């Protein structure tokens, strides 16, 4: 096969979609779960946030393990674990009441933490896979292709989950999603290898294409030959890597805010029923499906056109986040549901425009430490997966839903400022 790497990326897209359907399912099942166990708004925000505690540590351990054991090992272990935990989520309330003295929230909290740990390694491992399988000239594109499963998964979660919940229980939903994940793991174990050199499906022509440095920038050729034995803490000596991490935090905050709270926002503020959410829940993600893909292409095009990774990565990300912040700033002053949904769609589209940039910066700057540095990045970035849903629950309970969007603006501004310090390919600016 001449382009087997694109088949591998397609499999990653499918996995990411399953991953995000698994994450988003609980937000659409919230009405039934809250009704059954009597959770209030703050308690529900905490349950959504428990995922992030595990996710932080899972991403850190996954990235380090991907560097040491290879991405295939991590893919199979993590995919199996999160699928089994997803099945167990169907019995979370009963588990809590049986083990934790009648506390259903403890059962949901425990399984949400375990779910986060098992899903945490995925994006660090995608980055490591990309570093192993992508030529420098197409890193932005392949990063974008690998990550496009995020908005696609979030998009199809709405019709699949809300439609399913109109005919069956939320418990059966979690069981079936877990089984779907296990099926993917079995297929992946048969088709994937850590390196294209080890895969019989990769032709010599394609391998030469992957390893070619003919179109590489000088800075890319330099970092490819750097010492891979440097310690993990060298990450924090790099303004580029630290700034990129903070910039990515802003993206992740807004991403999880929309993923976890949009269904409840629509039900509480505009009184929509679950059968209406199948199409309304899709709207914020429509534009993101296109920008997540074309953003990677645009970044690679800017790289080729300008010869500057800073323009192609840093400034590109800043432009997208500025546009997103403007959209979210307008929403609290808008009272039309049509206008709100359009602004959410456009704002989320701009958020996802530079999605591939954050991972490309790590590969551009430290290709030999992609797993470890990606894991460190994802660990700190995923504090947002705790802060966004938990803080939103508190803000909504005390000040209403308008503060949800104000917090998205603040997160976007943090990202904009941080990306001003990012110089891809330069680990330490004092060297230059």
C-alpha positions in Angstrom: 0.0 0.0 0.0 1.5 3.3 -1.1 0.0 5.4 1.7 -0.5 3.0 4.5 0.2 5.8 7.0 -3.1 7.4 6.1 -4.9 4.1 6.9 -3.2 4.3 10.3 -4.3 7.9 10.7 -7.9 6.8 9.7 -7.9 4.2 12.4 -6.7 6.8 14.9 -9.6 9.1 13.8 -12.1 6.3 14.4 -10.5 5.7 17.9 -10.7 9.4 18.8 -14.3 9.5 17.7 -15.1 6.5 20.0 -13.1 8.2 22.7 -15.1 11.4 22.5 -18.5 9.7 22.3 -17.5 7.8 25.5 -16.6 11.1 27.1 -19.7 13.0 25.9 -22.3 10.3 26.6 -22.6 11.2 30.3 -23.5 14.8 29.5 -26.5 13.7 27.4 -27.5 11.1 30.0 -27.3 13.7 32.8 -31.0 14.3 33.1 -31.7 10.6 33.7 -28.7 10.1 36.1 -29.5 13.3 38.1 -33.1 12.3 38.4 -32.3 8.8 39.6 -29.6 9.7 42.1 -30.7 13.3 43.1 -27.5 15.2 42.3 -27.6 19.0 42.4 -25.8 21.3 40.0 -22.6 21.6 42.0 -22.4 17.9 42.7 -22.9 17.2 38.9 -20.2 19.6 38.0 -17.9 17.7 40.4 -18.8 14.4 38.9 -17.9 15.8 35.4 -14.7 17.2 36.8 -13.5 13.9 38.5 -12.6 12.7 35.0 -9.9 15.3 34.8 -8.0 14.2 37.9 -7.4 10.8 36.4 -6.9 12.3 32.9 -3.9 14.4 34.0 -2.0 11.5 35.5 -3.0 9.2 32.6 -1.6 11.6 30.0 1.7 12.0 31.9 2.2 8.3 32.4 1.0 7.4 28.9 3.5 9.8 27.2 6.5 8.6 29.2 5.4 4.9 28.6 5.0 5.6 24.9 8.6 6.7 24.7 9.9 3.7 26.6 7.6 0.9 25.5 6.4 2.2 22.2 2.9 3.6 21.2 1.4 0.2 20.4 1.7 -1.1 23.9 0.1 2.1 25.3 -2.7 2.0 22.7 -3.7 -1.5 23.5 -3.5 -1.1 27.3 -5.3 2.2 27.4 -8.0 1.2 24.9 -8.8 -2.0 26.8 -8.9 -0.2 30.2 -11.2 2.7 29.2 -13.6 0.3 27.4 -13.9 -1.8 30.5 -14.4 1.2 32.7 -17.0 2.5 30.3 -19.0 -0.7 30.8 -18.6 -0.4 34.6 -20.0 3.1 34.5 -23.4 1.6 33.9 -23.2 0.4 37.6 -21.4 3.4 39.1 -24.3 4.5 41.4 -24.8 1.0 42.8 -21.1 0.5 43.2 -20.9 3.7 45.3 -23.8 2.8 47.5 -22.5 -0.7 48.1 -18.9 0.2 48.8 -18.9 3.8 50.1 -21.7 3.7 52.6 -24.6 4.6 50.3 -22.8 7.4 48.4 -23.7 7.2 44.7 -21.5 10.2 44.0 -18.5 8.4 45.3 -19.1 5.5 42.8 -19.4 7.9 39.9 -16.3 9.8 41.2 -14.2 6.7 41.4 -15.1 5.4 37.9 -14.7 8.9 36.4 -11.2 9.1 37.8 -10.4 5.6 36.4 -11.9 6.5 33.1 -9.7 9.6 33.0 -6.6 7.6 33.8 -7.3 5.1 31.0 -8.2 7.8 28.4 -5.3 10.1 29.4 -2.5 8.5 27.3 -4.4 8.8 24.0 -3.3 12.2 22.7 0.3 11.9 23.9 0.4 8.6 22.1 -1.1 10.1 19.0 1.7 12.6 19.0 4.3 9.9 19.4 2.8 7.9 16.6 2.8 11.0 14.4 6.5 11.6 15.2 7.3 8.0 14.2 5.1 7.9 11.0 5.0 11.5 9.6 7.5 13.3 7.4 8.4 16.8 8.7 6.5 18.5 5.9 3.2 16.9 6.7 3.3 17.0 10.5 0.6 19.7 10.7 -1.7 17.8 8.3 -1.3 14.4 10.0 -1.7 16.0 13.4 -4.9 17.6 12.2 -6.1 14.3 10.7 -5.4 12.5 13.9 -7.2 15.1 16.0 -10.2 15.6 13.7 -11.8 12.8 15.5 -12.3 15.1 18.5 -14.9 17.4 16.9 -16.3 14.6 14.7 -16.8 12.5 17.8 -18.4 15.4 19.7 -20.6 16.1 16.7 -22.0 12.6 16.3 -22.3 12.1 20.1 -25.4 14.3 20.0 -27.6 12.3 17.5 -26.2 8.9 18.6 -26.5 9.3 22.3 -29.7 11.4 22.5 -31.4 9.2 19.9 -30.4 6.0 21.8 -31.6 7.4 25.1 -35.1 7.9 23.7 -35.5 4.2 23.1 -33.2 2.6 25.7 -31.5 3.2 29.1 -28.3 5.1 29.8 -26.9 1.9 31.4 -27.2 -0.1 28.2 -25.6 2.9 26.3 -22.4 2.7 28.4 -22.2 -1.1 28.0 -22.4 -0.9 24.2 -19.9 1.9 24.0 -17.4 -0.1 26.0 -17.9 -3.1 23.7 -17.3 -0.9 20.7 -14.0 0.2 22.1 -12.8 -3.4 22.7 -13.6 -4.2 19.0 -11.3 -1.3 17.9 -8.5 -2.5 20.2 -8.6 -6.0 18.6 -8.4 -4.6 15.0 -5.6 -2.1 16.0 -3.5 -4.8 17.5 -3.4 -6.5 14.1 -2.7 -3.5 11.8 -0.4 -1.2 13.8 3.4 -1.2 14.5 5.4 1.3 16.4 7.5 2.3 13.3 6.7 2.1 9.6 9.9 0.1 9.1 8.4 -2.7 11.0 5.1 -2.9 9.1 4.9 -5.2 6.0 2.1 -3.0 4.6 4.5 -0.1 4.2 6.3 0.0 0.8 9.9 1.0 0.4 8.7 4.0 -1.7 6.4 5.2 1.2 9.1 4.6 3.8 11.6 6.8 1.8 8.9 9.4 1.5 8.3 9.4 5.3 12.0 9.6 6.1 12.8 12.2 3.5 14.2 15.6 4.8 14.3 17.2 1.3 11.6 19.8 2.2 12.6 20.2 5.9 13.5 23.6 7.3 16.9 24.1 8.7 15.5 24.2 12.3 13.7 20.9 11.7 16.9 19.2 10.5 18.7 20.5 13.6 16.2 19.2 16.2 16.0 15.8 14.5 19.6 15.2 15.3 19.5 16.4 18.9 20.3 14.2 21.9 17.3 12.1 23.0 18.8 11.3 26.4 18.0 14.7 27.9 16.0 14.6 31.2 12.2 15.2 31.5 12.7 18.4 33.5 14.5 20.1 30.6 10.9 20.7 29.4 10.5 23.4 32.0 13.7 25.2 30.7 12.1 25.8 27.4 9.9 29.0 27.1 8.6 27.5 23.8 7.4 24.3 25.4 6.0 25.9 28.5 4.2 28.7 26.5 2.8 26.1 24.2 1.5 24.1 27.2 -0.3 27.2 28.6 -1.7 28.0 25.2 -3.0 24.5 24.9 -4.6 24.9 28.4 -6.8 27.7 27.1 -8.0 25.5 24.2 -8.7 22.5 26.5 -10.7 24.7 28.9 -13.1 25.9 26.2 -13.2 22.4 24.6 -14.3 20.7 27.8 -16.6 23.5 28.8 -18.6 23.1 25.6 -18.4 19.3 25.6 -19.7 18.8 29.2 -22.1 21.7 29.8 -23.8 22.5 26.4 -26.6 19.9 26.8 -27.5 21.1 30.3 -27.2 24.7 29.3 -29.7 24.2 26.4 -32.1 22.3 28.7 -32.0 24.8 31.6 -31.9 28.1 29.7 -34.1 27.2 26.7 -36.0 24.2 28.1 -35.2 21.8 25.3 -36.0 18.1 25.8 -33.6 15.2 25.2 -35.2 14.5 21.8 -34.3 18.0 20.6 -30.7 17.7 21.6 -29.8 15.3 18.8 -29.5 18.2 16.4 -28.9 21.2 18.7 -26.0 19.4 20.4 -24.3 18.9 17.0 -24.3 22.6 16.0 -21.4 23.8 18.1 -19.2 21.2 16.5 -20.1 21.5 12.8 -17.5 24.2 12.0 -14.9 22.6 14.2 -14.9 19.5 12.0 -13.7 21.6 9.1 -11.3 23.9 10.9 -9.6 21.0 12.8 -8.7 19.5 9.4 -8.0 22.6 7.4 -6.1 24.2 10.3 -3.4 21.6 10.0 -3.2 22.2 6.2 -3.1 26.0 6.7 -0.4 25.7 9.2 1.7 23.5 6.9 1.0 25.9 4.0 2.2 28.9 6.1 5.3 26.9 7.1 6.1 26.3 3.4 5.2 29.8 2.2 7.0 31.8 4.9 9.7 29.4 6.0 8.8 30.4 9.6 7.5 27.9 12.1 6.6 30.8 14.4 4.2 32.3 11.9 2.9 28.8 10.9 2.3 27.7 14.5 2.4 30.5 17.1 0.8 33.5 15.2 -1.7 31.2 13.5 -2.9 29.9 17.0 -3.1 33.5 18.3 -5.3 34.6 15.4 -7.7 31.7 15.9 -8.0 32.3 19.7 -8.6 36.1 19.2 -11.6 35.3 16.9 -12.9 32.7 19.3 -12.7 35.1 22.3 -14.8 37.7 20.4 -17.5 35.2 19.7 -17.8 34.0 23.3 -17.7 37.5 24.6 -20.9 38.4 22.5 -22.9 35.4 23.7 -23.9 36.7 27.2 -25.5 39.7 25.5 -27.5 37.7 23.0 -30.9 36.3 23.8 -31.8 34.6 20.6 -31.2 30.8 20.6 -30.4 31.0 16.9 -27.7 33.7 17.4 -26.3 31.8 20.4 -25.9 28.6 18.5 -24.3 30.3 15.5 -21.8 32.1 17.8 -21.0 28.9 19.7 -20.4 27.2 16.3 -18.2 29.9 15.0 -16.3 30.4 18.3 -15.7 26.6 18.6 -14.6 26.5 15.0 -11.9 29.1 15.7 -10.9 27.3 18.9 -10.2 24.2 16.8 -8.4 26.0 14.0 -5.0 25.7 15.7 -5.7 22.4 17.5 -3.0 20.6 15.6 -0.5 23.4 16.3 0.0 22.5 20.0 1.1 19.0 19.2 3.1 20.1 16.1 5.1 22.5 18.3 6.2 19.6 20.5 7.3 17.5 17.5 8.9 20.6 15.8 10.9 21.3 19.0 11.7 17.9 20.5 10.9 15.1 18.1 13.0 12.6 20.0 11.1 13.3 23.3 7.6 13.7 21.9 6.0 11.1 24.1 7.5 12.4 27.4 7.1 16.1 26.6 3.7 15.4 25.1 2.7 13.7 28.4 4.0 16.5 30.5 2.2 19.0 28.3 -1.0 17.0 28.5 -0.7 16.6 32.3 -0.8 20.3 33.0 -3.2 21.1 30.1 -5.7 18.6 31.5 -6.1 20.5 34.8 -8.6 22.3 32.5 -10.6 19.1 32.3 -11.1 19.4 36.1 -11.4 23.2 36.3 -13.7 23.8 33.4 -16.7 21.5 34.4 -16.2 22.0 38.2 -15.8 25.8 38.0 -18.7 26.1 35.6 -21.0 24.2 38.0 -20.1 26.7 40.7 -20.4 29.8 38.4 -23.7 28.6 37.0 -25.1 27.9 40.5 -24.1 31.3 41.9 -24.1 33.7 38.9 -25.9 32.0 36.0 -24.9 30.7 32.6 -23.5 34.0 31.2 -20.4 33.4 33.4 -19.8 30.2 31.6 -19.0 32.1 28.4 -17.0 34.8 30.2 -14.7 32.1 31.6 -14.2 30.9 28.0 -13.1 34.4 27.0 -10.6 34.5 29.9 -9.2 31.1 29.0 -8.8 32.2 25.4 -6.9 35.4 26.5 -4.5 33.3 28.6 -3.8 31.2 25.5 -3.2 34.2 23.3 -0.7 35.7 25.7 1.1 32.4 26.2 1.5 31.7 22.5 3.3 35.0 22.1 6.3 33.3 23.7 6.3 30.2 21.6 9.2 29.8 19.1 8.8 26.3 17.6 12.1 24.5 17.1 13.9 26.5 19.8 14.0 24.8 23.2 15.8 27.6 24.8 15.7 31.1 23.3 18.9 32.1 25.1 20.8 29.9 22.6 19.9 32.1 19.7 
